[in-house]
Amino acid sequence: MGGRGGGMAPGYLEYIRSLKNYETTLNSQGGGLLISYNIPIFLKNQNNF
């Protein structure tokens, strides 16, 4: 997946973004940074996100 001189495996970002109840942020500047976090269903239903 990552590593020196590596990149993201094909389809990995799409897989991560398809996960239910997860939010994902990708910063592709420089070395790149992918952050995913789970949003509990009870919070998502409160329209906070």
N, CA, C and O atoms as a Tripos MOL2 file, in Angstrom:
@<TRIPOS>MOLECULE
protein
  196   195    49     0     0
PROTEIN
NO_CHARGES

@<TRIPOS>ATOM
      1 N           0.8080   -1.1740    0.0000 N.3       1 MET1
      2 CA          0.0000    0.0000    0.0000 C.3       1 MET1
      3 C           0.8590    1.2480    0.0000 C.2       1 MET1
      4 O           0.8980    1.9410   -1.0170 O.2       1 MET1
      5 N           1.5130    1.5570    1.0230 N.am      2 GLY2
      6 CA          2.3170    2.7580    1.0590 C.3       2 GLY2
      7 C           3.7650    2.3870    1.0970 C.2       2 GLY2
      8 O           4.1770    1.3740    0.5320 O.2       2 GLY2
      9 N           4.5230    3.1880    1.7500 N.am      3 GLY3
     10 CA          5.9330    2.8960    1.8770 C.3       3 GLY3
     11 C           6.7460    3.8150    0.9980 C.2       3 GLY3
     12 O           6.2020    4.6140    0.2350 O.2       3 GLY3
     13 N           8.0340    3.6940    1.1120 N.am      4 ARG4
     14 CA          8.9240    4.5520    0.3460 C.3       4 ARG4
     15 C           8.7940    4.2760   -1.1410 C.2       4 ARG4
     16 O           8.8850    3.1330   -1.5880 O.2       4 ARG4
     17 N           8.5840    5.3170   -1.8790 N.am      5 GLY5
     18 CA          8.4790    5.1910   -3.3190 C.3       5 GLY5
     19 C           7.2190    4.4740   -3.7730 C.2       5 GLY5
     20 O           6.9850    4.3140   -4.9710 O.2       5 GLY5
     21 N           6.4250    4.0510   -2.8330 N.am      6 GLY6
     22 CA          5.2120    3.3170   -3.1950 C.3       6 GLY6
     23 C           4.0520    4.2570   -3.3830 C.2       6 GLY6
     24 O           4.2080    5.4780   -3.3580 O.2       6 GLY6
     25 N           2.9330    3.6980   -3.5630 N.am      7 GLY7
     26 CA          1.7160    4.4900   -3.6980 C.3       7 GLY7
     27 C           0.5730    3.6780   -3.1440 C.2       7 GLY7
     28 O           0.7590    2.5920   -2.5960 O.2       7 GLY7
     29 N          -0.5880    4.2140   -3.2960 N.am      8 MET8
     30 CA         -1.7620    3.5040   -2.8230 C.3       8 MET8
     31 C          -2.1000    2.3920   -3.8130 C.2       8 MET8
     32 O          -2.0240    2.5910   -5.0260 O.2       8 MET8
     33 N          -2.4620    1.2540   -3.3080 N.am      9 ALA9
     34 CA         -2.8580    0.1450   -4.1670 C.3       9 ALA9
     35 C          -4.0990    0.5530   -4.9680 C.2       9 ALA9
     36 O          -4.9820    1.2310   -4.4430 O.2       9 ALA9
     37 N          -4.1640    0.1420   -6.2280 N.am     10 PRO10
     38 CA         -5.3430    0.4910   -7.0390 C.3      10 PRO10
     39 C          -6.6370    0.0290   -6.3600 C.2      10 PRO10
     40 O          -6.7400   -1.1050   -5.8920 O.2      10 PRO10
     41 N          -7.5980    0.9150   -6.3200 N.am     11 GLY11
     42 CA         -8.8830    0.5730   -5.7320 C.3      11 GLY11
     43 C          -8.9670    0.7530   -4.2240 C.2      11 GLY11
     44 O         -10.0570    0.6660   -3.6580 O.2      11 GLY11
     45 N          -7.8450    1.0000   -3.5620 N.am     12 TYR12
     46 CA         -7.8540    1.1070   -2.1010 C.3      12 TYR12
     47 C          -8.6630    2.3120   -1.6390 C.2      12 TYR12
     48 O          -9.4700    2.1950   -0.7170 O.2      12 TYR12
     49 N          -8.4610    3.4540   -2.2570 N.am     13 LEU13
     50 CA         -9.1880    4.6580   -1.8490 C.3      13 LEU13
     51 C         -10.6860    4.4800   -2.0570 C.2      13 LEU13
     52 O         -11.4800    4.8930   -1.2110 O.2      13 LEU13
     53 N         -11.0780    3.8790   -3.1570 N.am     14 GLU14
     54 CA        -12.4940    3.6460   -3.4080 C.3      14 GLU14
     55 C         -13.0800    2.7030   -2.3630 C.2      14 GLU14
     56 O         -14.2050    2.8920   -1.9010 O.2      14 GLU14
     57 N         -12.2990    1.6810   -1.9960 N.am     15 TYR15
     58 CA        -12.7590    0.7490   -0.9560 C.3      15 TYR15
     59 C         -12.9600    1.4820    0.3710 C.2      15 TYR15
     60 O         -13.9910    1.3170    1.0230 O.2      15 TYR15
     61 N         -11.9880    2.2810    0.7650 N.am     16 ILE16
     62 CA        -12.0700    3.0170    2.0360 C.3      16 ILE16
     63 C         -13.2710    3.9570    2.0170 C.2      16 ILE16
     64 O         -14.0230    4.0290    2.9900 O.2      16 ILE16
     65 N         -13.4490    4.6680    0.9220 N.am     17 ARG17
     66 CA        -14.5640    5.6170    0.8350 C.3      17 ARG17
     67 C         -15.9190    4.9280    0.7800 C.2      17 ARG17
     68 O         -16.9370    5.5560    1.0690 O.2      17 ARG17
     69 N         -15.9540    3.6490    0.4150 N.am     18 SER18
     70 CA        -17.2340    2.9380    0.3310 C.3      18 SER18
     71 C         -17.6960    2.3870    1.6830 C.2      18 SER18
     72 O         -18.8370    1.9420    1.8060 O.2      18 SER18
     73 N         -16.8320    2.4110    2.6890 N.am     19 LEU19
     74 CA        -17.1980    1.8690    3.9970 C.3      19 LEU19
     75 C         -18.3050    2.7130    4.6190 C.2      19 LEU19
     76 O         -18.2110    3.9390    4.6670 O.2      19 LEU19
     77 N         -19.3380    2.0530    5.0860 N.am     20 LYS20
     78 CA        -20.4560    2.7600    5.7090 C.3      20 LYS20
     79 C         -20.0330    3.2760    7.0900 C.2      20 LYS20
     80 O         -19.2590    2.6290    7.7960 O.2      20 LYS20
     81 N         -20.5470    4.4340    7.4560 N.am     21 ASN21
     82 CA        -20.2920    5.0670    8.7520 C.3      21 ASN21
     83 C         -18.8390    5.4790    8.9360 C.2      21 ASN21
     84 O         -18.3860    5.6360   10.0690 O.2      21 ASN21
     85 N         -18.0950    5.6570    7.8410 N.am     22 TYR22
     86 CA        -16.7240    6.1470    7.9140 C.3      22 TYR22
     87 C         -16.6140    7.4170    7.1030 C.2      22 TYR22
     88 O         -17.2450    7.5460    6.0540 O.2      22 TYR22
     89 N         -15.8300    8.3420    7.5750 N.am     23 GLU23
     90 CA        -15.4800    9.5450    6.8350 C.3      23 GLU23
     91 C         -14.0060    9.4120    6.4810 C.2      23 GLU23
     92 O         -13.2180    8.9010    7.2770 O.2      23 GLU23
     93 N         -13.6350    9.8660    5.3030 N.am     24 THR24
     94 CA        -12.2560    9.7390    4.8420 C.3      24 THR24
     95 C         -11.7910   11.0600    4.2640 C.2      24 THR24
     96 O         -12.5120   11.7140    3.5100 O.2      24 THR24
     97 N         -10.5760   11.4450    4.6270 N.am     25 THR25
     98 CA         -9.9510   12.6540    4.1010 C.3      25 THR25
     99 C          -8.6290   12.2640    3.4820 C.2      25 THR25
    100 O          -7.8520   11.5250    4.0860 O.2      25 THR25
    101 N          -8.3670   12.7520    2.2840 N.am     26 LEU26
    102 CA         -7.1160   12.4650    1.5900 C.3      26 LEU26
    103 C          -6.4210   13.7700    1.2750 C.2      26 LEU26
    104 O          -7.0010   14.6460    0.6330 O.2      26 LEU26
    105 N          -5.1840   13.9080    1.7210 N.am     27 ASN27
    106 CA         -4.3350   15.0330    1.3690 C.3      27 ASN27
    107 C          -3.2570   14.4650    0.4600 C.2      27 ASN27
    108 O          -2.3790   13.7370    0.9230 O.2      27 ASN27
    109 N          -3.3100   14.7850   -0.8210 N.am     28 SER28
    110 CA         -2.3800   14.2020   -1.7780 C.3      28 SER28
    111 C          -1.1610   15.0800   -2.0340 C.2      28 SER28
    112 O          -0.3540   14.7640   -2.9090 O.2      28 SER28
    113 N          -1.0100   16.1620   -1.2980 N.am     29 GLN29
    114 CA          0.1600   17.0150   -1.4460 C.3      29 GLN29
    115 C           1.3340   16.3740   -0.7260 C.2      29 GLN29
    116 O           1.1670   15.7870    0.3430 O.2      29 GLN29
    117 N           2.5010   16.4820   -1.2990 N.am     30 GLY30
    118 CA          3.6870   15.9100   -0.6660 C.3      30 GLY30
    119 C           3.6100   14.4010   -0.6310 C.2      30 GLY30
    120 O           3.3610   13.7660   -1.6550 O.2      30 GLY30
    121 N           3.8200   13.8210    0.5350 N.am     31 GLY31
    122 CA          3.8020   12.3710    0.6760 C.3      31 GLY31
    123 C           2.4090   11.7900    0.7200 C.2      31 GLY31
    124 O           2.2310   10.5840    0.5520 O.2      31 GLY31
    125 N           1.4340   12.6230    0.9430 N.am     32 GLY32
    126 CA          0.0500   12.1430    1.0040 C.3      32 GLY32
    127 C          -0.3010   11.6330    2.3910 C.2      32 GLY32
    128 O           0.5500   11.1050    3.1080 O.2      32 GLY32
    129 N          -1.5330   11.7930    2.7510 N.am     33 LEU33
    130 CA         -2.0210   11.3580    4.0530 C.3      33 LEU33
    131 C          -3.4840   10.9860    3.8960 C.2      33 LEU33
    132 O          -4.2830   11.7700    3.3840 O.2      33 LEU33
    133 N          -3.8310    9.7810    4.3430 N.am     34 LEU34
    134 CA         -5.2110    9.3070    4.2870 C.3      34 LEU34
    135 C          -5.6800    9.0620    5.7130 C.2      34 LEU34
    136 O          -5.0690    8.2890    6.4510 O.2      34 LEU34
    137 N          -6.7620    9.7200    6.0970 N.am     35 ILE35
    138 CA         -7.3140    9.5600    7.4410 C.3      35 ILE35
    139 C          -8.7520    9.0920    7.3120 C.2      35 ILE35
    140 O          -9.5570    9.7190    6.6230 O.2      35 ILE35
    141 N          -9.0740    7.9890    7.9750 N.am     36 SER36
    142 CA        -10.4440    7.4910    8.0160 C.3      36 SER36
    143 C         -10.8460    7.3120    9.4670 C.2      36 SER36
    144 O         -10.0440    6.8900   10.3000 O.2      36 SER36
    145 N         -12.0850    7.6350    9.7580 N.am     37 TYR37
    146 CA        -12.5660    7.4680   11.1270 C.3      37 TYR37
    147 C         -14.0220    7.0610   11.0930 C.2      37 TYR37
    148 O         -14.7660    7.4060   10.1750 O.2      37 TYR37
    149 N         -14.4060    6.3260   12.1070 N.am     38 ASN38
    150 CA        -15.7580    5.8040   12.2200 C.3      38 ASN38
    151 C         -16.6560    6.8200   12.8930 C.2      38 ASN38
    152 O         -16.2840    7.4340   13.8930 O.2      38 ASN38
    153 N         -17.8460    6.9890   12.3320 N.am     39 ILE39
    154 CA        -18.8640    7.8410   12.9430 C.3      39 ILE39
    155 C         -19.9400    6.9100   13.4830 C.2      39 ILE39
    156 O         -20.6220    6.2450   12.7030 O.2      39 ILE39
    157 N         -20.1060    6.8490   14.7890 N.am     40 PRO40
    158 CA        -21.1500    5.9880   15.3470 C.3      40 PRO40
    159 C         -22.5160    6.3400   14.7570 C.2      40 PRO40
    160 O         -22.8250    7.5120   14.5430 O.2      40 PRO40
    161 N         -23.3120    5.3350   14.5000 N.am     41 ILE41
    162 CA        -24.6150    5.5170   13.8540 C.3      41 ILE41
    163 C         -25.4910    6.4960   14.6210 C.2      41 ILE41
    164 O         -26.1740    7.3160   14.0080 O.2      41 ILE41
    165 N         -25.4860    6.4290   15.9550 N.am     42 PHE42
    166 CA        -26.3620    7.3250   16.7250 C.3      42 PHE42
    167 C         -25.9760    8.7880   16.5260 C.2      42 PHE42
    168 O         -26.8440    9.6580   16.6020 O.2      42 PHE42
    169 N         -24.7040    9.0860   16.2750 N.am     43 LEU43
    170 CA        -24.3050   10.4680   16.0050 C.3      43 LEU43
    171 C         -24.6910   10.8780   14.5890 C.2      43 LEU43
    172 O         -25.1560   11.9960   14.3680 O.2      43 LEU43
    173 N         -24.4990    9.9770   13.6340 N.am     44 LYS44
    174 CA        -24.8230   10.2870   12.2530 C.3      44 LYS44
    175 C         -26.3160   10.5740   12.1070 C.2      44 LYS44
    176 O         -26.7080   11.4310   11.3160 O.2      44 LYS44
    177 N         -27.1490    9.8610   12.8680 N.am     45 ASN45
    178 CA        -28.5960   10.0630   12.8060 C.3      45 ASN45
    179 C         -29.0390   11.3830   13.4260 C.2      45 ASN45
    180 O         -30.1720   11.8140   13.2120 O.2      45 ASN45
    181 N         -28.1650   12.0290   14.1860 N.am     46 GLN46
    182 CA        -28.5070   13.3210   14.7940 C.3      46 GLN46
    183 C         -28.1930   14.4790   13.8550 C.2      46 GLN46
    184 O         -28.3140   15.6400   14.2460 O.2      46 GLN46
    185 N         -27.7920   14.1790   12.6230 N.am     47 ASN47
    186 CA        -27.4770   15.1950   11.6110 C.3      47 ASN47
    187 C         -26.3370   16.1050   12.0200 C.2      47 ASN47
    188 O         -26.2760   17.2580   11.5940 O.2      47 ASN47
    189 N         -25.4300   15.5940   12.8450 N.am     48 ASN48
    190 CA        -24.2510   16.3790   13.2050 C.3      48 ASN48
    191 C         -23.1840   16.2940   12.1300 C.2      48 ASN48
    192 O         -22.2410   17.0850   12.1290 O.2      48 ASN48
    193 N         -23.3210   15.3390   11.2100 N.am     49 PHE49
    194 CA        -22.2880   15.1340   10.1910 C.3      49 PHE49
    195 C         -22.9110   15.2400    8.8280 C.2      49 PHE49
    196 O         -22.2180   15.0990    7.8200 O.2      49 PHE49
@<TRIPOS>BOND
     1     1     2 1
     2     2     3 1
     3     3     4 2
     4     3     5 am
     5     5     6 1
     6     6     7 1
     7     7     8 2
     8     7     9 am
     9     9    10 1
    10    10    11 1
    11    11    12 2
    12    11    13 am
    13    13    14 1
    14    14    15 1
    15    15    16 2
    16    15    17 am
    17    17    18 1
    18    18    19 1
    19    19    20 2
    20    19    21 am
    21    21    22 1
    22    22    23 1
    23    23    24 2
    24    23    25 am
    25    25    26 1
    26    26    27 1
    27    27    28 2
    28    27    29 am
    29    29    30 1
    30    30    31 1
    31    31    32 2
    32    31    33 am
    33    33    34 1
    34    34    35 1
    35    35    36 2
    36    35    37 am
    37    37    38 1
    38    38    39 1
    39    39    40 2
    40    39    41 am
    41    41    42 1
    42    42    43 1
    43    43    44 2
    44    43    45 am
    45    45    46 1
    46    46    47 1
    47    47    48 2
    48    47    49 am
    49    49    50 1
    50    50    51 1
    51    51    52 2
    52    51    53 am
    53    53    54 1
    54    54    55 1
    55    55    56 2
    56    55    57 am
    57    57    58 1
    58    58    59 1
    59    59    60 2
    60    59    61 am
    61    61    62 1
    62    62    63 1
    63    63    64 2
    64    63    65 am
    65    65    66 1
    66    66    67 1
    67    67    68 2
    68    67    69 am
    69    69    70 1
    70    70    71 1
    71    71    72 2
    72    71    73 am
    73    73    74 1
    74    74    75 1
    75    75    76 2
    76    75    77 am
    77    77    78 1
    78    78    79 1
    79    79    80 2
    80    79    81 am
    81    81    82 1
    82    82    83 1
    83    83    84 2
    84    83    85 am
    85    85    86 1
    86    86    87 1
    87    87    88 2
    88    87    89 am
    89    89    90 1
    90    90    91 1
    91    91    92 2
    92    91    93 am
    93    93    94 1
    94    94    95 1
    95    95    96 2
    96    95    97 am
    97    97    98 1
    98    98    99 1
    99    99   100 2
   100    99   101 am
   101   101   102 1
   102   102   103 1
   103   103   104 2
   104   103   105 am
   105   105   106 1
   106   106   107 1
   107   107   108 2
   108   107   109 am
   109   109   110 1
   110   110   111 1
   111   111   112 2
   112   111   113 am
   113   113   114 1
   114   114   115 1
   115   115   116 2
   116   115   117 am
   117   117   118 1
   118   118   119 1
   119   119   120 2
   120   119   121 am
   121   121   122 1
   122   122   123 1
   123   123   124 2
   124   123   125 am
   125   125   126 1
   126   126   127 1
   127   127   128 2
   128   127   129 am
   129   129   130 1
   130   130   131 1
   131   131   132 2
   132   131   133 am
   133   133   134 1
   134   134   135 1
   135   135   136 2
   136   135   137 am
   137   137   138 1
   138   138   139 1
   139   139   140 2
   140   139   141 am
   141   141   142 1
   142   142   143 1
   143   143   144 2
   144   143   145 am
   145   145   146 1
   146   146   147 1
   147   147   148 2
   148   147   149 am
   149   149   150 1
   150   150   151 1
   151   151   152 2
   152   151   153 am
   153   153   154 1
   154   154   155 1
   155   155   156 2
   156   155   157 am
   157   157   158 1
   158   158   159 1
   159   159   160 2
   160   159   161 am
   161   161   162 1
   162   162   163 1
   163   163   164 2
   164   163   165 am
   165   165   166 1
   166   166   167 1
   167   167   168 2
   168   167   169 am
   169   169   170 1
   170   170   171 1
   171   171   172 2
   172   171   173 am
   173   173   174 1
   174   174   175 1
   175   175   176 2
   176   175   177 am
   177   177   178 1
   178   178   179 1
   179   179   180 2
   180   179   181 am
   181   181   182 1
   182   182   183 1
   183   183   184 2
   184   183   185 am
   185   185   186 1
   186   186   187 1
   187   187   188 2
   188   187   189 am
   189   189   190 1
   190   190   191 1
   191   191   192 2
   192   191   193 am
   193   193   194 1
   194   194   195 1
   195   195   196 2
@<TRIPOS>SUBSTRUCTURE
     1 MET1         2 RESIDUE 1 A MET
     2 GLY2         6 RESIDUE 1 A GLY
     3 GLY3        10 RESIDUE 1 A GLY
     4 ARG4        14 RESIDUE 1 A ARG
     5 GLY5        18 RESIDUE 1 A GLY
     6 GLY6        22 RESIDUE 1 A GLY
     7 GLY7        26 RESIDUE 1 A GLY
     8 MET8        30 RESIDUE 1 A MET
     9 ALA9        34 RESIDUE 1 A ALA
    10 PRO10       38 RESIDUE 1 A PRO
    11 GLY11       42 RESIDUE 1 A GLY
    12 TYR12       46 RESIDUE 1 A TYR
    13 LEU13       50 RESIDUE 1 A LEU
    14 GLU14       54 RESIDUE 1 A GLU
    15 TYR15       58 RESIDUE 1 A TYR
    16 ILE16       62 RESIDUE 1 A ILE
    17 ARG17       66 RESIDUE 1 A ARG
    18 SER18       70 RESIDUE 1 A SER
    19 LEU19       74 RESIDUE 1 A LEU
    20 LYS20       78 RESIDUE 1 A LYS
    21 ASN21       82 RESIDUE 1 A ASN
    22 TYR22       86 RESIDUE 1 A TYR
    23 GLU23       90 RESIDUE 1 A GLU
    24 THR24       94 RESIDUE 1 A THR
    25 THR25       98 RESIDUE 1 A THR
    26 LEU26      102 RESIDUE 1 A LEU
    27 ASN27      106 RESIDUE 1 A ASN
    28 SER28      110 RESIDUE 1 A SER
    29 GLN29      114 RESIDUE 1 A GLN
    30 GLY30      118 RESIDUE 1 A GLY
    31 GLY31      122 RESIDUE 1 A GLY
    32 GLY32      126 RESIDUE 1 A GLY
    33 LEU33      130 RESIDUE 1 A LEU
    34 LEU34      134 RESIDUE 1 A LEU
    35 ILE35      138 RESIDUE 1 A ILE
    36 SER36      142 RESIDUE 1 A SER
    37 TYR37      146 RESIDUE 1 A TYR
    38 ASN38      150 RESIDUE 1 A ASN
    39 ILE39      154 RESIDUE 1 A ILE
    40 PRO40      158 RESIDUE 1 A PRO
    41 ILE41      162 RESIDUE 1 A ILE
    42 PHE42      166 RESIDUE 1 A PHE
    43 LEU43      170 RESIDUE 1 A LEU
    44 LYS44      174 RESIDUE 1 A LYS
    45 ASN45      178 RESIDUE 1 A ASN
    46 GLN46      182 RESIDUE 1 A GLN
    47 ASN47      186 RESIDUE 1 A ASN
    48 ASN48      190 RESIDUE 1 A ASN
    49 PHE49      194 RESIDUE 1 A PHE
